[in-house]
Amino acid sequence: MARIKKKYIITAAIVIAALVLGISFINRPKTVDTGAVGDTGGTPVETAFVQKGDIASVSAISGKLEALHQVNVVAKVTGKVKEITSQVGQPIKKGEAIFVIDDTDIKSQLDQAQAALSMAEANYRQNRERFENAKKDLERGEMLFKEGAISEQALEQMRAAASDAGLQVLEAQLAQARASYDMALKQYKECWVASPIDGTVAYINVGVGETVSPGVPVAMVVDMSAVVLKGSIGESLINQVEKQGSIDVRIPSAGDTPFTGTITEISPAADLRTGLFGLKVLIQNPDGVIKPGMFAEADLVKDSKKDTLFIPSAAVISKNGEKYVYVVADGKAVYREVATGITGDGIVEILSGVKEGEEVIVRGQHYLSDGETVRVVRGDGQ
């Protein structure tokens, strides 16, 4: 009896285990066939169609922008700053004062020079009048001498009085007095330290009460009506770039829309150190949104062609001096030797080997052989 009972218990355990295994098999996750491993549909590749359109080969130049004109402002007389008449960032016209130097001492020198000039002028006028009268007396004296009315000695005295030697001395004294006055006046005017150009005040490195000396930069004015991008290009491009040609300039800090630049200068000789030719691009800045020091990049067109065949550059394989692509035809990779032309931004011109609308492999082609079955996993037509 015990033996039969034990047999039933074992049988029940086996049945229960079988049920558990069956339920587990039914409820296990189903495997998704991705085709990545063990797929017999061919090698997965990505493709793109051969297209027709415009293509351009460009060379980028980049650098920091500079103001069209940037001028250091220096004082021309020594003295203490009496007043600051402008502010950093303020537009300023040529001749407008940036700051004023105390003119007390210089004004005194100017007054003295003016007094000396007035005295020299009066002295000259007075003596010139005497000289004119002496010339008239000499004319009469010569007539009287011919008539025997006066002696030769008296005539010589008249000639001495009418001589212009004394007048020349007075003229020299007057010129010297006028030069001294002009110098004093110039120094007086230079107490108003003015902007030499139209522009914007970039900085002022002096304060009220500080002493300035001639020749020491104390302020800067920049003309930002236009900015300049300086760059360099190689010899392969120098003869293809035209002066006054327009190009697009990208300035990320000034917005997403490209600015129009004009090539204003091309160096006729290469730099001995770098072997590159200097180039300047002028960008108009009427709204002042472009600031000197911003980063800019411009594309110079080396060559361009319209309505030509092109494909992604990634599609072309170069090996042993040959260039070729794989074209998808009837589910297979077909080897095609190609001739290329202009290389653009991620694309290359095709001169021969493929036709418009054909599907070329752009990824996965390095592992293929001619006639191999492929499966397009992504492409222009997917």
KOLDREN-833848 format. One record per residue (C-alpha): residue number from 1; residue in three letters; x, y, z. Coordinates in steps of 0.05 Angstrom, whole numbers, plus 32768, in hexadecimal, padded with zeros to 4 digits. Example, Ala and Ser with C-alpha at 12.3 -4.5 7.8 and 13.67 -1.06 7.14 Angstrom:
% residues 2
@seq 1; type ala; x 80F6; y 7FA6; z 809C
@seq 2; type ser; x 8111; y 7FEB; z 808F
This chain:
% residues 382
@seq 1; type met; x 8000; y 8000; z 8000
@seq 2; type ala; x 8038; y 8030; z 8013
@seq 3; type arg; x 805D; y 801D; z 7FD4
@seq 4; type ile; x 8020; y 802F; z 7FA8
@seq 5; type lys; x 8017; y 8071; z 7FCC
@seq 6; type lys; x 8060; y 8083; z 7FC0
@seq 7; type lys; x 8058; y 8073; z 7F76
@seq 8; type tyr; x 801D; y 80A3; z 7F70
@seq 9; type ile; x 8044; y 80DA; z 7F92
@seq 10; type ile; x 807F; y 80D3; z 7F61
@seq 11; type thr; x 8050; y 80D2; z 7F25
@seq 12; type ala; x 802D; y 8112; z 7F3E
@seq 13; type ala; x 8070; y 8135; z 7F46
@seq 14; type ile; x 8085; y 8124; z 7F00
@seq 15; type val; x 8043; y 813E; z 7EE4
@seq 16; type ile; x 8049; y 817F; z 7F0C
@seq 17; type ala; x 8091; y 818A; z 7EF3
@seq 18; type ala; x 807C; y 817E; z 7EAC
@seq 19; type leu; x 8043; y 81B1; z 7EB3
@seq 20; type val; x 8073; y 81E6; z 7ECF
@seq 21; type leu; x 80A5; y 81DB; z 7E96
@seq 22; type gly; x 806D; y 81DF; z 7E63
@seq 23; type ile; x 8052; y 8220; z 7E7F
@seq 24; type ser; x 8098; y 823E; z 7E81
@seq 25; type phe; x 80A4; y 822C; z 7E38
@seq 26; type ile; x 8061; y 824A; z 7E24
@seq 27; type asn; x 806D; y 828C; z 7E49
@seq 28; type arg; x 80B7; y 8297; z 7E37
@seq 29; type pro; x 80C8; y 82D7; z 7E0D
@seq 30; type lys; x 80C6; y 82CB; z 7DC2
@seq 31; type thr; x 8107; y 82DA; z 7D9C
@seq 32; type val; x 8103; y 8314; z 7D6A
@seq 33; type asp; x 812A; y 8307; z 7D2B
@seq 34; type thr; x 814E; y 8349; z 7D1C
@seq 35; type gly; x 8174; y 832E; z 7CE2
@seq 36; type ala; x 81B6; y 8345; z 7D02
@seq 37; type val; x 81CF; y 82FE; z 7D11
@seq 38; type gly; x 81BF; y 82BF; z 7CEC
@seq 39; type asp; x 8193; y 82E3; z 7CB8
@seq 40; type thr; x 8197; y 82C4; z 7C73
@seq 41; type gly; x 817A; y 8303; z 7C50
@seq 42; type gly; x 81BE; y 831F; z 7C3E
@seq 43; type thr; x 81F1; y 8350; z 7C5A
@seq 44; type pro; x 81CF; y 838D; z 7C79
@seq 45; type val; x 81E3; y 83CF; z 7C57
@seq 46; type glu; x 81CE; y 8417; z 7C54
@seq 47; type thr; x 81C3; y 843A; z 7C11
@seq 48; type ala; x 81B7; y 847C; z 7BEE
@seq 49; type phe; x 81A0; y 848E; z 7BA8
@seq 50; type val; x 81CB; y 84AE; z 7B73
@seq 51; type gln; x 81B2; y 84F5; z 7B6C
@seq 52; type lys; x 81BB; y 8530; z 7B3C
@seq 53; type gly; x 81C4; y 8577; z 7B54
@seq 54; type asp; x 81F7; y 85AD; z 7B65
@seq 55; type ile; x 8238; y 85A0; z 7B88
@seq 56; type ala; x 8270; y 85CD; z 7BA1
@seq 57; type ser; x 82B5; y 85C0; z 7BBD
@seq 58; type val; x 82C4; y 85F0; z 7BF5
@seq 59; type ser; x 82FD; y 8602; z 7C24
@seq 60; type ala; x 82ED; y 8621; z 7C67
@seq 61; type ile; x 8312; y 865A; z 7C87
@seq 62; type ser; x 8305; y 866E; z 7CCF
@seq 63; type gly; x 831D; y 869D; z 7D04
@seq 64; type lys; x 830D; y 86D5; z 7D33
@seq 65; type leu; x 82ED; y 8714; z 7D16
@seq 66; type glu; x 830F; y 8757; z 7D1B
@seq 67; type ala; x 82F2; y 879D; z 7D17
@seq 68; type leu; x 82F9; y 87C2; z 7CD6
@seq 69; type his; x 8322; y 87F8; z 7CF9
@seq 70; type gln; x 833E; y 87F5; z 7D40
@seq 71; type val; x 8363; y 8832; z 7D59
@seq 72; type asn; x 8388; y 883F; z 7D9A
@seq 73; type val; x 837A; y 8884; z 7DB7
@seq 74; type val; x 83B5; y 88A8; z 7DD7
@seq 75; type ala; x 83BD; y 88EB; z 7DF9
@seq 76; type lys; x 83EB; y 891D; z 7DD8
@seq 77; type val; x 83F7; y 8949; z 7E15
@seq 78; type thr; x 8408; y 8939; z 7E5D
@seq 79; type gly; x 83D4; y 8949; z 7E91
@seq 80; type lys; x 839F; y 8930; z 7EC1
@seq 81; type val; x 835C; y 8917; z 7EA8
@seq 82; type lys; x 8326; y 894A; z 7EB9
@seq 83; type glu; x 82E9; y 8928; z 7E9B
@seq 84; type ile; x 82D4; y 88E8; z 7E78
@seq 85; type thr; x 82A3; y 88FB; z 7E41
@seq 86; type ser; x 8293; y 88B7; z 7E23
@seq 87; type gln; x 8283; y 8870; z 7E38
@seq 88; type val; x 829A; y 882B; z 7E23
@seq 89; type gly; x 826B; y 8810; z 7DEE
@seq 90; type gln; x 8254; y 8856; z 7DD9
@seq 91; type pro; x 8253; y 8869; z 7D8F
@seq 92; type ile; x 8281; y 88A3; z 7D82
@seq 93; type lys; x 8291; y 88D0; z 7D47
@seq 94; type lys; x 82D5; y 88E4; z 7D2E
@seq 95; type gly; x 82EC; y 8921; z 7D55
@seq 96; type glu; x 82BE; y 8916; z 7D91
@seq 97; type ala; x 82E1; y 8918; z 7DD5
@seq 98; type ile; x 82EB; y 88D8; z 7DFD
@seq 99; type phe; x 8308; y 88FC; z 7E39
@seq 100; type val; x 8322; y 8941; z 7E4B
@seq 101; type ile; x 8366; y 8953; z 7E6A
@seq 102; type asp; x 836B; y 898D; z 7E9B
@seq 103; type asp; x 837D; y 89C9; z 7E70
@seq 104; type thr; x 838F; y 89FB; z 7EA7
@seq 105; type asp; x 83DA; y 89FE; z 7E99
@seq 106; type ile; x 83D4; y 89F8; z 7E4E
@seq 107; type lys; x 839F; y 8A2E; z 7E4C
@seq 108; type ser; x 83CF; y 8A5D; z 7E70
@seq 109; type gln; x 8405; y 8A4D; z 7E3D
@seq 110; type leu; x 83D3; y 8A5A; z 7E05
@seq 111; type asp; x 83C1; y 8A9E; z 7E23
@seq 112; type gln; x 840A; y 8AB1; z 7E26
@seq 113; type ala; x 8416; y 8A9B; z 7DDF
@seq 114; type gln; x 83DA; y 8AC2; z 7DC7
@seq 115; type ala; x 83F2; y 8B01; z 7DEA
@seq 116; type ala; x 8437; y 8AFA; z 7DCB
@seq 117; type leu; x 8418; y 8AF0; z 7D87
@seq 118; type ser; x 83ED; y 8B2E; z 7D8F
@seq 119; type met; x 8429; y 8B57; z 7DA2
@seq 120; type ala; x 8452; y 8B3D; z 7D67
@seq 121; type glu; x 8418; y 8B4D; z 7D37
@seq 122; type ala; x 8411; y 8B94; z 7D52
@seq 123; type asn; x 845C; y 8B9F; z 7D4E
@seq 124; type tyr; x 845D; y 8B85; z 7D07
@seq 125; type arg; x 8423; y 8BB0; z 7CF1
@seq 126; type gln; x 8442; y 8BEE; z 7D10
@seq 127; type asn; x 8486; y 8BE4; z 7CF1
@seq 128; type arg; x 8469; y 8BD0; z 7CAE
@seq 129; type glu; x 8444; y 8C12; z 7CAD
@seq 130; type arg; x 8486; y 8C35; z 7CBB
@seq 131; type phe; x 84A7; y 8C0D; z 7C84
@seq 132; type glu; x 8471; y 8C20; z 7C51
@seq 133; type asn; x 847A; y 8C6A; z 7C65
@seq 134; type ala; x 84C6; y 8C63; z 7C5F
@seq 135; type lys; x 84BF; y 8C48; z 7C18
@seq 136; type lys; x 8495; y 8C84; z 7C05
@seq 137; type asp; x 84C8; y 8CB3; z 7C25
@seq 138; type leu; x 84FF; y 8C90; z 7BFD
@seq 139; type glu; x 84DA; y 8C9B; z 7BBB
@seq 140; type arg; x 84D4; y 8CE6; z 7BCB
@seq 141; type gly; x 851C; y 8CE9; z 7BE4
@seq 142; type glu; x 8537; y 8CCC; z 7BA2
@seq 143; type met; x 8512; y 8D02; z 7B7C
@seq 144; type leu; x 852D; y 8D38; z 7BAB
@seq 145; type phe; x 8574; y 8D1B; z 7BA5
@seq 146; type lys; x 8570; y 8D21; z 7B59
@seq 147; type glu; x 855B; y 8D69; z 7B61
@seq 148; type gly; x 8595; y 8D74; z 7B92
@seq 149; type ala; x 8566; y 8D85; z 7BCA
@seq 150; type ile; x 8583; y 8D51; z 7BFA
@seq 151; type ser; x 85C7; y 8D33; z 7C05
@seq 152; type glu; x 85DC; y 8CEC; z 7BF4
@seq 153; type gln; x 85E4; y 8CDD; z 7C3E
@seq 154; type ala; x 859C; y 8CEF; z 7C4A
@seq 155; type leu; x 8587; y 8CC3; z 7C10
@seq 156; type glu; x 85AE; y 8C88; z 7C2E
@seq 157; type gln; x 858B; y 8C91; z 7C70
@seq 158; type met; x 8548; y 8C8E; z 7C4C
@seq 159; type arg; x 855E; y 8C4E; z 7C29
@seq 160; type ala; x 8571; y 8C2F; z 7C6B
@seq 161; type ala; x 852D; y 8C40; z 7C89
@seq 162; type ala; x 8509; y 8C22; z 7C4D
@seq 163; type ser; x 8532; y 8BE1; z 7C4E
@seq 164; type asp; x 8507; y 8BA3; z 7C59
@seq 165; type ala; x 853D; y 8B81; z 7C84
@seq 166; type gly; x 851D; y 8B9B; z 7CC4
@seq 167; type leu; x 84D8; y 8B86; z 7CAB
@seq 168; type gln; x 84F1; y 8B3F; z 7C9E
@seq 169; type val; x 8508; y 8B3A; z 7CE6
@seq 170; type leu; x 84C3; y 8B4F; z 7CFD
@seq 171; type glu; x 84A2; y 8B1D; z 7CCE
@seq 172; type ala; x 84CD; y 8AE5; z 7CEC
@seq 173; type gln; x 84BA; y 8AFA; z 7D33
@seq 174; type leu; x 8471; y 8AFB; z 7D1F
@seq 175; type ala; x 8476; y 8AB5; z 7D00
@seq 176; type gln; x 8498; y 8A9A; z 7D3E
@seq 177; type ala; x 8461; y 8AB8; z 7D6B
@seq 178; type arg; x 842B; y 8A9B; z 7D3E
@seq 179; type ala; x 844D; y 8A55; z 7D40
@seq 180; type ser; x 8450; y 8A58; z 7D8C
@seq 181; type tyr; x 8407; y 8A6A; z 7D8F
@seq 182; type asp; x 83F3; y 8A33; z 7D5F
@seq 183; type met; x 841A; y 8A00; z 7D88
@seq 184; type ala; x 83F9; y 8A17; z 7DC9
@seq 185; type leu; x 83B5; y 8A16; z 7DA8
@seq 186; type lys; x 83C1; y 89CF; z 7D8E
@seq 187; type gln; x 83D5; y 89B7; z 7DD2
@seq 188; type tyr; x 8398; y 89D8; z 7DF0
@seq 189; type lys; x 836A; y 89B5; z 7DBE
@seq 190; type glu; x 838C; y 8973; z 7DCD
@seq 191; type cys; x 8373; y 8977; z 7E14
@seq 192; type trp; x 8334; y 895B; z 7DF5
@seq 193; type val; x 834A; y 8914; z 7DE3
@seq 194; type ala; x 831E; y 8903; z 7DA7
@seq 195; type ser; x 830E; y 88C5; z 7D7F
@seq 196; type pro; x 8336; y 88C1; z 7D3E
@seq 197; type ile; x 82FE; y 8899; z 7D1A
@seq 198; type asp; x 82B4; y 888D; z 7D1A
@seq 199; type gly; x 82A6; y 8850; z 7D44
@seq 200; type thr; x 8298; y 8835; z 7D89
@seq 201; type val; x 82C0; y 883F; z 7DC9
@seq 202; type ala; x 82DE; y 87FB; z 7DD9
@seq 203; type tyr; x 8301; y 880D; z 7E1A
@seq 204; type ile; x 8319; y 8849; z 7E44
@seq 205; type asn; x 8355; y 8839; z 7E71
@seq 206; type val; x 8358; y 887B; z 7E97
@seq 207; type gly; x 832F; y 889E; z 7ECD
@seq 208; type val; x 8323; y 88E4; z 7EE6
@seq 209; type gly; x 8360; y 88FF; z 7F0B
@seq 210; type glu; x 8391; y 88CF; z 7EEA
@seq 211; type thr; x 83CD; y 88EB; z 7EC4
@seq 212; type val; x 83D5; y 88D9; z 7E7B
@seq 213; type ser; x 8414; y 88DE; z 7E51
@seq 214; type pro; x 841E; y 88E6; z 7E06
@seq 215; type gly; x 8422; y 88A5; z 7DDE
@seq 216; type val; x 8403; y 8877; z 7E13
@seq 217; type pro; x 83C2; y 8854; z 7DFB
@seq 218; type val; x 838A; y 8866; z 7E2A
@seq 219; type ala; x 834D; y 8854; z 7E00
@seq 220; type met; x 8338; y 882E; z 7DC2
@seq 221; type val; x 8304; y 883C; z 7D8D
@seq 222; type val; x 82ED; y 8806; z 7D5C
@seq 223; type asp; x 82C7; y 880D; z 7D1B
@seq 224; type met; x 8296; y 87D3; z 7D1A
@seq 225; type ser; x 826E; y 87E9; z 7CDD
@seq 226; type ala; x 8291; y 87AD; z 7CBE
@seq 227; type val; x 82BC; y 8774; z 7CD8
@seq 228; type val; x 82F5; y 874E; z 7CB8
@seq 229; type leu; x 8303; y 8703; z 7CB7
@seq 230; type lys; x 834C; y 86F3; z 7CAA
@seq 231; type gly; x 835E; y 86AE; z 7C90
@seq 232; type ser; x 838F; y 8686; z 7C67
@seq 233; type ile; x 8388; y 865A; z 7C2A
@seq 234; type gly; x 83B5; y 8628; z 7C07
@seq 235; type glu; x 83D4; y 862D; z 7BC2
@seq 236; type ser; x 83A0; y 85FD; z 7BA5
@seq 237; type leu; x 836B; y 8632; z 7BB1
@seq 238; type ile; x 838F; y 8674; z 7BA8
@seq 239; type asn; x 8382; y 867A; z 7B5D
@seq 240; type gln; x 8339; y 8667; z 7B65
@seq 241; type val; x 8326; y 869C; z 7B97
@seq 242; type glu; x 8312; y 86E0; z 7B7B
@seq 243; type lys; x 831A; y 8722; z 7B9D
@seq 244; type gln; x 82D7; y 8744; z 7BAA
@seq 245; type gly; x 82B5; y 8701; z 7BA6
@seq 246; type ser; x 827B; y 86F6; z 7BD6
@seq 247; type ile; x 8279; y 86BC; z 7C07
@seq 248; type asp; x 824D; y 86A5; z 7C40
@seq 249; type val; x 8269; y 86AF; z 7C86
@seq 250; type arg; x 824E; y 8689; z 7CC2
@seq 251; type ile; x 8251; y 86AD; z 7D05
@seq 252; type pro; x 822E; y 8680; z 7D38
@seq 253; type ser; x 822E; y 86B6; z 7D6F
@seq 254; type ala; x 820A; y 86E7; z 7D41
@seq 255; type gly; x 81D2; y 86B9; z 7D2A
@seq 256; type asp; x 81C4; y 867D; z 7CFE
@seq 257; type thr; x 81BD; y 86A4; z 7CBD
@seq 258; type pro; x 81FF; y 86A9; z 7C96
@seq 259; type phe; x 821B; y 86EF; z 7C88
@seq 260; type thr; x 8234; y 8704; z 7C44
@seq 261; type gly; x 827F; y 8713; z 7C41
@seq 262; type thr; x 82AA; y 8732; z 7C0B
@seq 263; type ile; x 82F1; y 871D; z 7BFE
@seq 264; type thr; x 8318; y 875E; z 7C01
@seq 265; type glu; x 8360; y 8747; z 7C04
@seq 266; type ile; x 8387; y 870B; z 7BE9
@seq 267; type ser; x 83D1; y 8706; z 7BF7
@seq 268; type pro; x 83FA; y 8700; z 7BB7
@seq 269; type ala; x 8430; y 86D7; z 7BDB
@seq 270; type ala; x 842F; y 869E; z 7C0C
@seq 271; type asp; x 8446; y 86A5; z 7C54
@seq 272; type leu; x 848D; y 8689; z 7C58
@seq 273; type arg; x 847E; y 8664; z 7C99
@seq 274; type thr; x 843B; y 8645; z 7C88
@seq 275; type gly; x 843A; y 8644; z 7C3D
@seq 276; type leu; x 83F3; y 8661; z 7C3E
@seq 277; type phe; x 83D7; y 869F; z 7C1D
@seq 278; type gly; x 83B5; y 86D3; z 7C48
@seq 279; type leu; x 836D; y 86E7; z 7C3A
@seq 280; type lys; x 833D; y 871B; z 7C58
@seq 281; type val; x 82F1; y 8719; z 7C56
@seq 282; type leu; x 82C9; y 8757; z 7C65
@seq 283; type ile; x 8284; y 874F; z 7C86
@seq 284; type gln; x 8256; y 878B; z 7C8B
@seq 285; type asn; x 823A; y 8796; z 7CD1
@seq 286; type pro; x 8207; y 87CF; z 7CCE
@seq 287; type asp; x 81DE; y 87B5; z 7D09
@seq 288; type gly; x 821A; y 87A9; z 7D35
@seq 289; type val; x 8206; y 8761; z 7D45
@seq 290; type ile; x 824B; y 8748; z 7D32
@seq 291; type lys; x 8280; y 8755; z 7D67
@seq 292; type pro; x 82CC; y 8754; z 7D5D
@seq 293; type gly; x 82E7; y 8714; z 7D7B
@seq 294; type met; x 82AD; y 86E8; z 7D65
@seq 295; type phe; x 82BE; y 86A7; z 7D41
@seq 296; type ala; x 82AC; y 86A3; z 7CF8
@seq 297; type glu; x 82B3; y 8670; z 7CC0
@seq 298; type ala; x 82AD; y 8679; z 7C75
@seq 299; type asp; x 82AB; y 8648; z 7C3B
@seq 300; type leu; x 82D5; y 8657; z 7BFE
@seq 301; type val; x 82BC; y 8633; z 7BC0
@seq 302; type lys; x 82F5; y 860E; z 7B9D
@seq 303; type asp; x 82CA; y 85F2; z 7B65
@seq 304; type ser; x 8281; y 85E8; z 7B57
@seq 305; type lys; x 8254; y 85C5; z 7B25
@seq 306; type lys; x 820A; y 85C7; z 7B17
@seq 307; type asp; x 81DB; y 858D; z 7B05
@seq 308; type thr; x 820D; y 8555; z 7B0E
@seq 309; type leu; x 8209; y 850F; z 7B2C
@seq 310; type phe; x 821F; y 8506; z 7B74
@seq 311; type ile; x 821D; y 84D3; z 7BAC
@seq 312; type pro; x 8232; y 84D3; z 7BF5
@seq 313; type ser; x 827E; y 84D2; z 7BFC
@seq 314; type ala; x 8278; y 8496; z 7C2B
@seq 315; type ala; x 8260; y 846B; z 7BF1
@seq 316; type val; x 82A2; y 846F; z 7BCC
@seq 317; type ile; x 82D9; y 843C; z 7BDB
@seq 318; type ser; x 8321; y 844A; z 7BC6
@seq 319; type lys; x 8350; y 840F; z 7BBD
@seq 320; type asn; x 838F; y 8405; z 7B95
@seq 321; type gly; x 8384; y 8446; z 7B6F
@seq 322; type glu; x 833D; y 8434; z 7B5B
@seq 323; type lys; x 82FB; y 8451; z 7B74
@seq 324; type tyr; x 82BC; y 8427; z 7B76
@seq 325; type val; x 8278; y 8421; z 7B95
@seq 326; type tyr; x 8245; y 83E9; z 7B9F
@seq 327; type val; x 8201; y 83F2; z 7B7F
@seq 328; type val; x 81C5; y 83CB; z 7B98
@seq 329; type ala; x 81A4; y 83A5; z 7B5E
@seq 330; type asp; x 8172; y 836C; z 7B68
@seq 331; type gly; x 8187; y 8364; z 7BB1
@seq 332; type lys; x 81D0; y 835D; z 7BA1
@seq 333; type ala; x 820D; y 838A; z 7BA7
@seq 334; type val; x 8229; y 839B; z 7B62
@seq 335; type tyr; x 8270; y 83B5; z 7B5C
@seq 336; type arg; x 8277; y 83F5; z 7B33
@seq 337; type glu; x 82B7; y 841A; z 7B25
@seq 338; type val; x 82AB; y 8466; z 7B26
@seq 339; type ala; x 82CE; y 84A7; z 7B14
@seq 340; type thr; x 82C5; y 84E0; z 7B45
@seq 341; type gly; x 82C8; y 852B; z 7B3E
@seq 342; type ile; x 82BB; y 8564; z 7B6F
@seq 343; type thr; x 82B6; y 8552; z 7BB8
@seq 344; type gly; x 8282; y 857A; z 7BDF
@seq 345; type asp; x 8267; y 8579; z 7C26
@seq 346; type gly; x 825F; y 852E; z 7C31
@seq 347; type ile; x 8252; y 8521; z 7BE7
@seq 348; type val; x 827B; y 8513; z 7BAA
@seq 349; type glu; x 826E; y 851E; z 7B60
@seq 350; type ile; x 826A; y 84DF; z 7B35
@seq 351; type leu; x 8283; y 84E6; z 7AEE
@seq 352; type ser; x 8277; y 849E; z 7AD9
@seq 353; type gly; x 8264; y 845A; z 7AF3
@seq 354; type val; x 821D; y 8465; z 7B0E
@seq 355; type lys; x 81DC; y 8484; z 7AF6
@seq 356; type glu; x 81AB; y 84B2; z 7B17
@seq 357; type gly; x 8179; y 848C; z 7B43
@seq 358; type glu; x 81A6; y 844F; z 7B4F
@seq 359; type glu; x 81AE; y 8439; z 7B96
@seq 360; type val; x 81F5; y 8438; z 7BB1
@seq 361; type ile; x 820B; y 8419; z 7BF3
@seq 362; type val; x 8226; y 844D; z 7C24
@seq 363; type arg; x 8231; y 8420; z 7C60
@seq 364; type gly; x 8246; y 83D8; z 7C64
@seq 365; type gln; x 8265; y 83D7; z 7C1F
@seq 366; type his; x 82AC; y 83CB; z 7C39
@seq 367; type tyr; x 8299; y 8383; z 7C4C
@seq 368; type leu; x 8278; y 8371; z 7C09
@seq 369; type ser; x 828C; y 834E; z 7BCA
@seq 370; type asp; x 826F; y 8355; z 7B85
@seq 371; type gly; x 822D; y 8330; z 7B7E
@seq 372; type glu; x 8223; y 8325; z 7BC9
@seq 373; type thr; x 81DB; y 8325; z 7BE2
@seq 374; type val; x 81CB; y 8363; z 7C0C
@seq 375; type arg; x 8191; y 837B; z 7C36
@seq 376; type val; x 8183; y 83C6; z 7C39
@seq 377; type val; x 8175; y 83D9; z 7C81
@seq 378; type arg; x 8175; y 8423; z 7C76
@seq 379; type gly; x 817A; y 8450; z 7C3A
@seq 380; type asp; x 8159; y 8487; z 7C12
@seq 381; type gly; x 8121; y 8459; z 7BFE
@seq 382; type gln; x 8115; y 843A; z 7C42
